[in-house]
Amino acid sequence: MGQLIKNDFSIIVGTANGSGSQTSNSTILRALFKMGIPVSGKNLFPSNIQGLPTWYIIRASKDGFIARREEREIVVAMNKKSFEKDFASVTTGGVFYYDDSFGTPPAREDITIYPMPVKQIIREASDVPSNLRDMISNMVYVGILSQMHGIEMDKIETALSFAFKGKRKAIDLNLDVAKAAAAWAAANLQKVDPYVFEPMDKTHGLIMSDGNLAGALGSIYGGVQFVGWYPITPATSLAEELNEYLPKLRQSPDGKATYAVVQAEDELAAIGMCIGAGWSGLRSMTSTSGPGLSLMTEFVGLAYYAEIPVVIWDVTRIGPSTGLPTRTSQGDLNFAVNMGHGDTDNIVLIPGSINECFEFGWRSFDIAERIQTPVIVLSDLDFGMNQWMTEPFLYPDSPMDRGKILWEDDLDKLKETWGRYLDVDGDGIPYRTVPGNRHPAAAYFTRGTGHDPFAKYSEEPDVWEENLNRIKSKFITAKKYLPEPIIEKNGSSKEAIITLGSTVYAVRETVALRKQNEGKEFDLMRIRAIPFSDSVRDFIAAHEKVYIVEMNRDGQLYEELLVNMPDLAGKLVSVAYSDGMPPSASRIISEMQKKESK
Amino acid sequence: MAQTLPMAEAAQTNLAGLTKNDYKGLPSTLCQGCGHNSIAAQVVTAAYEMNIVPQNVVKFSGIGCSSKSPTYFLNRSFGFNSLHGRMPSLATGALFGDITLKGIGVSGDGDSASIGMGQFKHTMRRNTNMVYIIENNGVYGLTKGQFSATAEVGLTLKKQGVNQYMPIDICMEAIASNASFVARSFAGDPKQVKELLKAAFAHKGIAVIDIISPCVTFNNQDNAYHSYSWGKDHEAPLHEISFIPARDEIMLPDEFEEGSVREVEMHDGSSIVLKKLEKEYDPTNRYSALNILEQSQENNWLVTGLIYLNPSKPALSDKYNLVDTALNRLDESSLRPGPETINEINSLMF
């Protein structure tokens, strides 16, 4: 054994979907987090309930990089079906653990191989009920990894206690197996590999959450009042978390609800309900993914034109129809910006951290109500369904902005005639009333058909054109309400990278690695909203060459930038790819270098 | 001179202190003689006679001729002309804004029995608190005369040929989906339309009224269920879209007694057969309701009246234990959890 490699390697666990490995994998992840080691976990699962191979990637990074890596230093094979593939995948110098009932793997001189007598350990470890044996057998590798690589057993207990909400029986059942497996490893395995975990202090004050939970909680702090939704991977848990937390956080003192959640019959109805609710003055939202977004498009186009606030979370997955429904992507950007027929320019918010999923959860309502238009929050599966370490959620730092809404008193005081689509303030945003306003002059008729500033039916060409142009001007006004891009200066005035969303983690690592290995410096900008802030243009103008890095085939962010800043096109280089996997720095570097060599 | 016209009527106010004029809408832009116009007129009368405050009503529609109607009544009510077949979802969300509001939706057979069939049935099972009128003429009007899903087998339309498919019975679908109030009427029987509308307004939950409302322009073939056929030998080219002849709406000439069967003569001599439910008919029995619909299908009748009623089924909003204040009047103090909660939430995150 040469020099030890500490807190800087990946563990990949191959199991069968539905075998209960989620608990054991997240136990390892959480235990490492509690040891103060920066860590990330990515679940690569199939679209299946039970049986197909699934992998979980745990990356520890002393330097705090939590994107996926391509290297596979420690591979644990718990699924006979993927045993051979898993074996072949181990990085040279790495370690292979396997359930010894799968047979003996072929010889490989470049890695360390440890068999695990899973059945024997389970049999000998206390009295596990026979119906739970398969599920609990995943705790065997938790115990063995703990012993062999230094995951602290008390942290494993803490993680199990969290997973089982303090239920002692379930905790002990799992913990006993982990301890028995650790004891077996201590007695039977000779450590010859260099990979060790050591406690650090780099997670202090951080929390762990997934983006769907963060988005749901943020929405609750944003005062969500109506949720219409329909199940779709990877967006389902966002609505489910709303169901979980709304009763805890949003009941009146007498136990009554300040919200309503309706599971719709499909996405056509989910968005219809949300737009109806938004029209009647409720903070309303839905969560969906690509296919659902397609179904919602006609309604969103109507909401754009009839000027109705609504928030739509698109937890993006890859491809049309089913595509790869359990894999991540940033492939809905162009669609989200333009969804609706005719002329549209929807507001799109793109969170770039779990904490920001929370922030955009509440902020999206302020923007939707202020601009009176649909707001699409583009998260993705990597954020939505994986556990991330993140800064704690921050309480909203500004009061709710309910936008331009008139109630009975406001109408009483009004000297001029109120017009629903009348631009009084010159910012393109008219004043609205909502059903339930009993003032005799409050009511108006909402329609997708042509209408004048007083909401009267009109097919006059100039009325149509003026109205559509006024709506356009709202999106210029919108810029000052949208989150500015985040710039990370690294001292380069020559080259820069623009990215968005969850891809930023791999891009930050890219920037660090290229500086370290090649001495090249890149400034970094993360876009958080469309329409683009003027600072995006300034940033591009200030650099000679700007790489646009994103997870889709065609370079959709690149295309949006081209359309908006054609004069700067010569500076932009698209670095886009999409394979369903969370991005890695090494792949991004190789894609960038391909473009550079041209 | 013209300004004095409404004065005579304006003098009479109802218990809400409103004149009938206060319930009116804009002039209709539908064809003259269209059954939808008299339905709109009955909505006005029913609301006036029931002393309903228009501001307590919200109007909805989908897309189609029928869906234009909400502009022809209750000008003081908010209204939303939504998407084809998706009025139910829009109304469902909108009515959560203030659950003291009553919804009134106007849809058509194309809107509800085809593209919107899913939403129609799901809003039945949710028991959304609204009057749901379907102006049923068996034909797509705004797109100039295609078969709808309620058109009978064998109906011939000029550009479509012969309808091959069995019709959908809207009332049967509503009952099958657990609607709590299901009625059928005929636009030419304004008294019954009005009485059913009043009952529907009074009902808490979904109240479906399938109103046969003949299309004067496109579904006017001999023997068509939903027809108002113009004379066969009439000079006017009936399917020429640029010429829509003006004609009178067919009205029942006298009182249509309960329990009686009435053959309604159309302009061209074709007819439909209406059967008004017996006085003794018990609409609270779901089995009898389905039975009478089955019988009427066998006999080629269109049974009219209140077919099914379950007044005790909780309406959608009753299932949500909502605060007493209308949701859309809640402010930040009740919508945003206090700052003290954020630490606890963070501690729950591990």
Contacts between the chains, C-beta under 8 A, distances in Angstrom:
chain1	res1	chain2	res2	distance
A	30	B	350	6.0
A	33	B	350	7.5
A	159	B	350	8.0
A	162	B	350	5.3
A	207	B	346	5.4
A	207	B	349	3.9
A	207	B	350	6.5
A	208	B	349	5.9
A	208	B	350	4.6
A	209	B	349	4.7
A	209	B	350	8.0
A	213	B	349	7.8
A	217	B	345	6.2
A	220	B	337	6.8
A	221	B	336	5.8
A	221	B	337	6.1
A	221	B	342	7.7
A	222	B	336	7.5
A	223	B	330	8.0
A	223	B	332	6.7
A	223	B	335	3.2
A	223	B	336	5.3
A	225	B	96	7.7
A	225	B	327	5.3
A	225	B	328	7.8
A	225	B	330	7.2
A	225	B	335	6.8
A	226	B	93	6.0
A	226	B	96	5.5
A	226	B	327	7.6
A	228	B	89	7.4
A	228	B	92	7.8
A	228	B	93	6.0
A	249	B	337	4.5
A	249	B	341	6.3
A	249	B	345	7.8
A	250	B	335	7.5
A	250	B	337	6.7
A	252	B	323	4.9
A	252	B	334	6.5
A	255	B	321	7.6
A	256	B	321	5.5
A	256	B	322	6.1
A	256	B	323	4.4
A	256	B	324	7.3
A	257	B	320	6.0
A	257	B	321	5.4
A	257	B	322	5.5
A	257	B	323	6.7
A	258	B	322	7.7
A	258	B	323	5.6
A	258	B	327	6.9
A	258	B	330	5.8
A	258	B	334	5.4
A	258	B	335	6.1
A	259	B	327	7.6
A	260	B	96	5.0
A	260	B	320	4.9
A	260	B	322	6.8
A	260	B	327	7.4
A	262	B	92	6.8
A	262	B	93	7.8
A	262	B	126	7.8
A	264	B	89	6.7
A	264	B	122	7.7
A	265	B	118	5.7
A	265	B	119	7.0
A	265	B	122	4.3
A	266	B	118	6.6
A	268	B	86	6.2
A	268	B	89	7.0
A	268	B	118	7.7
A	268	B	119	7.3
A	269	B	86	7.2
A	269	B	88	7.4
A	269	B	89	3.9
A	269	B	92	7.7
A	269	B	118	7.4
A	269	B	119	5.6
A	269	B	122	6.7
A	270	B	89	7.6
A	271	B	89	7.8
A	272	B	82	7.2
A	272	B	83	7.3
A	272	B	86	4.7
A	272	B	88	7.7
A	272	B	89	2.9
A	272	B	90	4.8
A	272	B	92	7.5
A	272	B	93	6.7
A	272	B	119	7.4
A	273	B	89	4.9
A	273	B	90	7.3
A	273	B	92	5.0
A	273	B	93	3.5
A	274	B	93	5.9
A	275	B	90	6.3
A	275	B	93	6.7
A	276	B	80	7.4
A	276	B	82	8.0
A	276	B	89	6.8
A	276	B	90	4.0
A	276	B	91	6.2
A	276	B	92	6.4
A	276	B	93	3.0
A	276	B	94	3.5
A	276	B	95	7.6
A	276	B	96	7.9
A	277	B	93	3.7
A	277	B	94	6.4
A	277	B	96	5.5
A	277	B	97	6.4
A	278	B	93	7.6
A	279	B	80	6.4
A	279	B	90	7.7
A	279	B	93	7.8
A	279	B	94	5.6
A	279	B	97	7.8
A	280	B	58	7.7
A	280	B	93	7.4
A	280	B	94	4.4
A	280	B	95	7.5
A	280	B	96	7.1
A	280	B	97	2.7
A	280	B	98	6.8
A	280	B	328	5.6
A	281	B	97	5.3
A	281	B	328	3.5
A	282	B	93	7.7
A	282	B	96	6.4
A	282	B	97	5.4
A	282	B	327	5.7
A	282	B	328	5.7
A	283	B	335	7.2
A	284	B	93	6.6
A	298	B	83	5.9
A	299	B	83	6.1
A	299	B	86	6.9
A	302	B	82	7.1
A	302	B	83	6.1
A	362	B	336	7.9
A	392	B	342	7.9
A	392	B	346	4.3
A	392	B	349	7.7
A	393	B	342	6.3
A	393	B	345	6.4
A	393	B	346	5.7
A	393	B	349	7.7
A	394	B	342	7.6
A	395	B	339	5.0
A	395	B	342	4.5
A	396	B	336	6.9
A	399	B	332	6.1
A	400	B	331	7.8
A	400	B	332	4.6
A	400	B	335	7.1
A	400	B	336	6.5
A	402	B	331	8.0
A	407	B	329	8.0
A	433	B	78	7.9
A	434	B	78	7.7
A	434	B	97	6.2
A	434	B	328	5.5
A	435	B	58	4.7
A	435	B	78	4.2
A	435	B	94	6.3
A	435	B	97	5.6
A	435	B	98	6.3
A	435	B	101	5.9
A	435	B	328	7.7
A	436	B	97	5.7
A	436	B	98	3.3
A	436	B	100	7.6
A	436	B	101	6.0
A	436	B	326	5.3
A	436	B	328	5.6
A	436	B	329	7.2
A	437	B	55	7.7
A	438	B	53	7.7
A	438	B	55	4.4
A	438	B	56	7.6
A	439	B	55	7.7
A	440	B	55	7.0
A	440	B	76	5.9
A	442	B	55	7.3
A	442	B	78	7.6
A	443	B	54	7.6
A	443	B	55	6.8
A	443	B	75	7.3
A	443	B	76	5.3
A	443	B	77	5.6
A	443	B	78	4.7
A	443	B	79	7.4
A	444	B	78	6.9
A	444	B	79	7.9
A	445	B	59	7.8
A	445	B	70	7.4
A	445	B	71	5.9
A	445	B	78	7.7
A	445	B	79	4.3
A	445	B	80	7.5
A	445	B	81	7.0
A	446	B	78	7.7
A	446	B	79	6.8
A	446	B	80	4.4
A	446	B	81	7.0
A	447	B	80	7.5
A	447	B	81	4.2
A	448	B	81	7.1
A	448	B	82	7.8
A	448	B	83	7.5
A	449	B	81	7.1
A	457	B	71	7.5
